[in-house]
Amino acid sequence: MNFRLITAFFLAFGLWLTVAQTTGHAQVQTSSDQVILTHSRLQHIIDRHWSDSTATGAGKFQAGITVDSLRDMINEAVHNGQARRNTHGRPGTIYEYDFQRQIGTTIDGGPATRLRVVVSNRNEVITAFPF
Amino acid sequence: MHLDYRLSEDRETDWSSVTEEDLRYRVALGNLVFRVGDKDFSADWGWIPLVDLAASFAEIVRKLEAGSASETFEFTESDAWVRFEKKGEKVLVSTSYGEGVGEIALHSASEAVKSFRERLRSELVRKHPQAAHNTAVKNLLGAV
């Protein structure tokens, strides 16, 4: 393979990363075992599951959890959690991971230590919540 | 078995372009009205994706009719669930969030789910005519 071809490859890869970072992906990943959290899905999680959310019947993250720590928790759950197919024809995969410490509250208000992450077939996070 | 819904107001969705993922998680949200005998398993959380629930319940009934002994519906934004266990021609219904166990004939459950799907589809198409031509809506709720 000649030098120009290799240079062109790296230039194209760098350009792709730059474009991806400016087109709504809160997290840009380059390998297939990592997931993408878009701004709209992040907003969905904040609206539904943040500690100050008024949504009923949904698990809530503990106060103090930041967007960055949420991303870290999602990646940890996807890498180390138990995976299963989404249920009853829903697209994607469910990952569940027990952090062995409280990360939020269940729908009854009790302590939640586990995180469920739903990931689409395009490797994008659909939702994530503690339980 | 009384199976019904309350659809939340929605003026933002472009029904010509909604996808299956939208319908499964983000669109046509509302409350579930669900009574089996004297047991009330309704959920007034406001965020339940009703098209997803209709499609999932329909698949659950199909599986029970095909011989499955037990099927569990999982809500999309919590670990809450509804379990259907077949006992002969009857189905026992229990939930993670309500007390007790309800009992219903399998054919009655099937009719209630079919009616739920049809009513939901009619209301969506009446309120959002573009939904009638949307492939994902047809796939999940059936064509006219």
Interface residues (C-beta under 8 A of the other chain):
Chain A: H44 R48 H49 A55 T56 G57 A58 G59 T87 H88 G89 R90 P91 G92 T106 I107 R116 V118 S120 I126 T127 F129 F131
Chain B: E20 E21 R24 Y25 R26 A43 D44 W45 G46 W47 D52 A55 S56 E59 I60 E71 T72 F73 E74 F75 T76 E77 S78 D79 A80 Y97
